[in-house]
Amino acid sequence: PLTVLVEAPTIQELAVVLQPSPEAYFSSIVKLKAGTATPLFLIHDADGETILYKNLANHLKPEQTVYGIRPRTQSGSGAPILHTRISEMVAYYIQEIRQIQPQGPYLIGGLCAGGVLAFEIACQLQAEGEEVPFVAIIDAINPQGIGDNYISVNQDRKSSFLKTFNSAENKGIKSLAKLVKTAFTKASNLIQYEVSTRTEKLTDNLRIKLLRYCCDRQLTIPKLCQNIPLRSIYIYAESDYVKEKPAVYQGQLTLWRATEKLDLDNPAIDDTPAILEVQDP
């Protein structure tokens, strides 16, 4: 995990990490900032990362202790030992949190998927009789409220396709052949994207079902299921979570909502705010 660079910041320490026993595991707890105050636990995003909280931790008051919670990972392979249900993920994370702080009050937070996981952690801790006075939800979307409220991620592509005719008119393109060719190219790209996305999702879902079957029965995980993206597993688990009707948090939730999108150099990083993904996050 990328957060190993926080835990082993020198060459000597990193060399030890890179020579683990096959049975060794990375802890899910990452100390992002040492302090004397009640710890703040920040839960990983949909990709399993917690290093993204490092800058935030540094900007909090000096005495604030901050821990990141990442998925359990086998150090020999680097592959997460995954749970396929939100309730399982959260139960494991609570065990890890209790090793650092056996009793409440607990301070929990998370970005995006981490916000949903933080909410469920708070609910489970409350069910165990613990106090959870602070739950920080950072630009997360309520999974129960998506439905028709969701703004399709392909909306930009579809809009671009429709704009083909408008731009053709604005630029004075009179050639019907050229207009048809441009429209056909855009339509082909849109269809190809839709088909590949749906095929990938179907394949991942089948692999996740097999992974869940093996995990539930403590069977050996086949190679086919060993490299499923954590994001795919989280999305699958989240759909089940909605059907299970999540609990109600007894207290005040605090939502920090992003209002603008940044242009990042890395196209793999999606910085789209929730308000551009759902009409009412």
Secondary structure, DSSP 8 states (H G I E B T S, - for coil): -TTHHHH--SHHHHHHHTS--TT-EE-SEEEEE--SS--EEEE--TT---GGGHHHHHHS-TT--EEEE---EETTT--B---SSHHHHHHHHHHHHHHH-SSS--EEEEETHHHHHHHHHHHHHHHTT----EEEEES---GGG-GGGB--TTHHHHHHHHHHHHHHHHTT---HHHHHHHHHHHHHHHHHHHHHHHHHHHHHHHHHHHHHHHHHTT----GGGTT--HHHHHHHHHHHHHHT-----SS-EEEE---S----S-TT-----GGGTBS--
